[in-house]
Amino acid sequence: MGGYVIWHKPTCSTSRFVLAALRDAGVDPVVRDYVADPPSAAELRAALADLGLTARGLLRRKGTPFDDLGLGDPALSEDDLIAAMAAHPLLIERPVVFAPAGAVLCRPKERVHDLLP
């Protein structure tokens, strides 16, 4: 079954759970290690549109340079936040799954079930 892409981080237990759930459901997703192969600002904008999220909704705080970069500043624009995520992909919350039925940020991890065939 095609048409699925996961933005995956192999060391993340949530990301591994979601990838396993996809494969257990018979889905063979394209696996993109988004830290090793970061999405561009344009890809992030498209992903946010697919997810129905703002940049803040996709920002990860834990274990990232979020505080060091001052990203909690409410004066920062969407473009500022997207540029930060493109430059520092650890700031992108994970995992994100793109499927024929839509896209979902799988937090909590069980949200992957919303996309399974």
N, C-alpha and C positions, 0 to 999 in steps of 0.2 A: 504494500500500500504506500503510495507516494504522496508528495505534497506537504510533508511535515518537515519543519526545521526547528532545532532546539539550540538556543544560545546556552551553552553548557560550560561549566567549570568542573573539570574532573575531580578536583579535591573537595568539592562541596557535596555533603551527604544529601541535601535536598535535591540538588541537580542530578545526582546519581539515581535517586529514587524515581524521579520523573522520567529519566531516560529508560530505566528498567520497566516502568509502567507502560511506556509507549511500546517498547519491544515486546512485552508480555501480551499486549493487545494486538500484536501482529503488525505494528507500524515499524517501518524501517526509516527513521528520520535522517535527514542530513544533520550531522552533528558539527556545530561550529563552536570551537573553543574561542569564545568572544574576547578572552584576555590575550591570547596569542594572535588572534585575527580580529582586531577590534572593528566594530561597525563605524562607518563614517558618520559625520553629522547628518548627512542626507538620509542615510539608513536609519539613524536614530529617530529622525523626524517621522519617517514612514512607519517605523515600529510604534512610536507613540500614537500616531493616528489609528493604526490597526488595533492597538490595545485600549484606546479611549482614555489614555492617561496624559497628564502633564509631565514635564520633565521631573518635577519634584516627586511624582508618583513612582518613578523608575529609579530614583536615586537610592543607592545603598550607603548606609552610614557606617555600619560595623566593619572594622577591618579595612577601612579605606582612608584616603586622604581628605575626606569630607570636612573635618574640622580644620585641618591645616590649611585648606584652600578657602576657608570661610564661606562654605556653601550654604550655611544656615541663614545667611543674610537675605531677608525678604526682598531687598531691593534688586537682587539679581534677576535678570530676565530669563525667559525660556532659552534664548540663544546662548546666554552665558552658561547656563546649566548643561545644555547639549554640548557645547564646546568643551566643557570640563569632562563630561562623560566620554567624549570622543578621544580626548587626550589622556584620560586615566580610566580605562575600561573597568577597573575594579569598582568604580562608582556605579556601575550598572547592576541593578538588582537582578537576581537570577533565581531560577531559570525562566527563560521566556520561550514559549512554544508557539510557533506559527503553524496553523493547520488550515485545511480547506474550509473548515467551519468558522475560522476566526483566529485570533491570537489571545493568549492568556499569560499573564505573569503568574507563575505557579507558586505563589505564597498565599496561603499554605500549600504545601506540596500536593495535597489531594485535589486541588483545582485542575490538575491534569485530566481528571476524569470527565471534566466538562467538554473536552475536545476529542475524547476517544470514540472510535466508530462503534 
